[in-house]
Amino acid sequence: MNYCPISINAAEYQKFKTWLYNIAGIDLKETKIKLVEGRLACRLKYYQLESYTAYFKMISSPNEIAEAQMAIDLLTTNETYFFREPKHFEFLKNKLLTDSTKRSNFRLWCAASSTGEEPYTLAMTLAESLGTTPWQIVASDINLQVLEKARSGHYALERAHNISKNLLQKYCLKGSGSQQGTFLIQQVLRDKIQFKQINLINALPDIGKFDVIFLRNVMIYFDRETRIHVVNKIFDLLKPGGYLFVSHSESLVGINNRLKIVQPSIFIKS
């Protein structure tokens, strides 16, 4: 049977917009209607549905939790790359990690890990800088598909262009044969990262306290109320003197006055 593409109407879009906000805190703009239509079209085709309303009813059913997660995965944006916003990693290496000998165990949470490039960048930075100090990274995301990709540590070779030759040789394996054109993060780093699905707007699981939390390129999708809610919860998981990193395009002005700015996009829990 042939399937004819279906357009989403304004009322249907509002349903998905409200649903995603309630589920994930993501505040879709009115200009994103075509994005929602395009990303969900494959699911309508898969189920041979006649409208976006029919698909919305499906994901709203308590019996369709897996399909609801599929919709979340499709609607969440996951643009990332290795050593993105490199000044943050320079700060970790040159400033923060100089007192690592005072720490018995260094813990870092990457709260929006996407497909893994950021936590693996952090892992390389810690491995190079912490010496014999034990360390651990918790990497989380709401999107199950990108978490599965991140766990694999397997990437197309063109994704490696920001990784130095030294780090590539030390922590990555170049694919050959059927894996030619790809590389794999070494097991020694993969074993240091615990990947978990975490929805930042819900009650956070018991993942302990952290010396550093990376919360980058997340709050741009939240409204002010949700930003305050998320940052206050994140604050409670920072150790005293711990650092919170946001992206250079994000601000904590008026969000949490207990976090003191160290330099733009880097804050300390005083």
C-alpha positions in Angstrom: 0.0 0.0 0.0 1.3 3.4 -0.9 1.7 5.9 1.9 1.0 9.6 1.2 3.0 12.1 3.3 0.8 14.0 5.9 1.1 17.5 7.1 0.8 18.5 10.7 -1.7 21.2 11.6 -1.3 23.9 14.2 -3.6 22.2 16.8 -1.7 19.0 16.5 1.6 20.8 16.8 0.4 22.4 20.0 -0.3 19.0 21.4 3.2 17.7 20.8 4.7 21.0 22.0 2.8 20.7 25.3 3.6 17.0 25.6 7.3 17.5 25.1 7.4 20.4 27.6 5.7 18.3 30.2 7.9 15.3 29.6 11.3 16.8 29.1 11.0 20.5 29.8 11.9 21.4 26.2 10.2 24.6 25.1 9.6 24.2 21.3 9.3 27.5 19.4 6.4 28.0 17.0 8.9 28.0 14.1 9.7 24.3 14.8 6.5 22.9 13.3 8.2 21.6 10.2 10.9 20.0 12.3 8.3 18.1 14.4 6.5 17.1 11.2 9.7 15.9 9.5 11.0 13.9 12.5 7.8 12.1 13.3 6.8 11.4 9.7 8.7 8.1 9.7 6.6 6.8 12.6 3.3 7.7 10.9 4.6 5.9 7.8 5.7 2.9 9.9 2.3 2.5 11.5 0.3 3.6 8.4 -1.4 6.3 10.4 -3.7 8.9 8.8 -2.9 11.9 11.0 -0.5 13.2 13.6 -3.5 13.2 16.0 -3.6 9.4 15.7 0.1 9.2 16.5 -0.3 11.6 19.5 -3.0 9.3 20.9 -0.7 6.4 20.5 2.2 7.9 22.4 -0.2 9.2 25.1 -1.3 5.7 25.9 0.3 4.1 29.0 0.7 0.9 27.0 3.0 2.7 24.5 5.9 3.7 26.7 8.5 2.5 24.2 6.9 4.4 21.3 6.7 7.6 23.5 10.5 7.2 24.2 11.0 6.9 20.4 9.2 10.2 19.9 11.3 11.8 22.6 14.4 10.5 20.9 13.3 11.8 17.5 12.4 15.3 18.9 15.5 16.0 21.0 18.4 17.7 19.2 21.9 16.1 19.7 24.5 18.3 17.9 27.9 17.7 19.4 31.6 17.0 18.6 34.9 16.3 20.3 36.5 19.2 22.2 33.6 21.5 21.6 34.2 24.9 23.2 37.9 24.0 24.0 38.5 26.7 26.6 36.5 24.6 29.1 38.9 21.6 28.7 41.9 23.9 29.0 40.5 25.3 32.2 40.1 21.7 33.6 43.6 20.9 32.6 45.4 24.0 33.6 43.5 25.3 36.6 41.1 22.8 38.2 43.2 19.6 38.0 46.4 21.2 39.5 45.0 20.4 43.0 44.1 16.8 42.1 46.5 15.3 44.6 44.2 16.7 47.3 41.3 14.5 46.1 40.8 10.9 46.9 38.4 10.4 44.0 37.5 12.9 41.2 33.9 12.7 40.0 32.4 14.4 37.0 28.9 14.4 35.6 28.3 15.2 32.0 24.5 15.9 32.2 23.8 16.0 28.4 26.1 13.4 26.9 24.4 13.1 23.5 26.3 10.6 21.3 29.3 10.6 23.7 31.8 13.0 22.2 31.7 15.3 25.2 32.2 12.6 27.9 35.0 11.0 25.9 36.7 14.4 25.5 36.4 14.8 29.3 37.7 11.3 29.8 40.8 12.1 27.7 41.3 15.3 29.7 41.1 13.6 33.0 43.3 10.7 32.0 46.0 13.1 30.9 45.8 15.4 33.9 44.9 13.4 37.0 47.9 11.1 37.3 47.2 8.4 39.9 44.1 10.1 41.3 41.1 7.8 40.8 38.3 9.3 38.7 34.9 8.5 37.3 32.5 10.1 34.9 28.7 9.8 34.9 27.3 10.6 31.5 23.5 11.0 31.1 20.9 11.9 28.5 17.2 11.6 28.1 17.6 10.1 24.6 18.1 6.3 24.7 19.3 6.1 21.1 22.2 8.5 21.5 23.1 6.8 24.8 23.5 3.5 23.0 25.7 5.2 20.4 27.7 6.8 23.2 28.2 3.5 25.0 29.7 1.9 21.8 32.4 4.6 21.6 32.5 4.0 17.8 32.6 6.9 15.4 33.2 7.8 11.8 36.8 8.9 11.3 35.8 12.4 10.2 34.5 13.0 13.7 38.1 12.9 15.0 39.3 16.2 13.4 39.4 18.0 16.8 41.3 15.3 18.6 45.1 15.8 18.7 47.3 13.2 17.0 48.8 12.3 20.4 45.4 11.6 22.0 44.2 9.7 19.0 47.1 7.4 19.1 46.9 7.0 22.9 43.1 6.5 23.4 41.6 5.5 20.0 41.8 2.5 17.7 41.7 3.1 14.0 39.4 0.7 12.2 40.5 -1.6 9.4 38.8 -4.0 7.0 35.1 -3.8 7.5 35.6 -1.0 10.1 37.8 1.1 7.8 36.9 4.8 8.0 35.9 4.5 11.7 37.7 4.7 15.1 36.9 3.2 18.5 37.5 4.8 21.9 39.9 2.5 23.9 38.3 0.3 26.5 40.4 1.8 29.3 38.4 5.1 28.8 35.0 3.4 28.1 35.3 1.6 31.4 35.6 4.9 33.3 32.3 6.2 32.1 28.8 5.2 33.4 26.1 6.0 30.9 22.6 6.5 32.4 19.3 7.8 31.1 18.3 10.8 33.2 15.5 13.3 32.7 16.8 16.5 34.2 13.3 17.9 35.0 12.3 14.8 37.0 13.6 13.7 40.5 17.3 12.9 40.0 18.5 9.4 40.8 21.0 8.7 43.6 24.2 9.4 41.6 26.3 11.0 44.4 28.1 14.3 44.6 30.4 15.7 42.0 33.6 17.9 41.8 32.5 19.1 38.3 29.2 19.1 36.4 29.0 19.9 32.7 25.5 21.2 31.8 26.3 22.5 28.3 23.9 23.3 25.4 20.8 22.2 27.4 19.3 25.3 28.9 18.8 26.9 25.5 15.9 24.5 25.1 14.3 25.4 28.5 12.2 28.4 29.6 13.3 30.4 32.6 11.2 28.5 35.1 12.6 25.1 33.9 16.2 26.5 34.0 15.8 27.6 37.6 14.3 24.2 38.5 17.1 22.2 36.8 20.0 24.4 38.0 18.8 24.3 41.6 18.8 20.5 41.5 22.2 20.4 39.9 23.5 22.7 42.5 22.6 20.2 45.3 24.8 17.6 43.6 27.9 19.8 43.5 30.5 19.4 46.2 31.5 22.6 48.0 34.0 24.3 45.8 32.7 22.3 42.8 32.5 23.7 39.3 29.5 24.0 37.0 30.1 24.5 33.2 27.5 25.8 30.8 27.9 26.6 27.2 29.3 30.0 26.0 25.8 30.8 24.6 24.1 30.2 28.0 23.7 32.4 31.1 22.9 31.8 34.8 22.0 35.5 35.4 19.1 35.5 37.9 19.0 31.7 37.9 21.0 30.8 41.1 22.9 33.4 43.2 24.7 30.7 45.2 26.9 30.0 42.1 29.7 32.5 41.7 31.1 33.2 38.3 34.8 32.3 37.7 34.8 33.3 34.1 32.1 33.4 31.5 30.2 30.0 31.4 32.2 28.6 34.4 30.8 28.8 38.0 31.8 27.7 41.4 29.7 26.5 44.4 31.0 28.8 47.2 
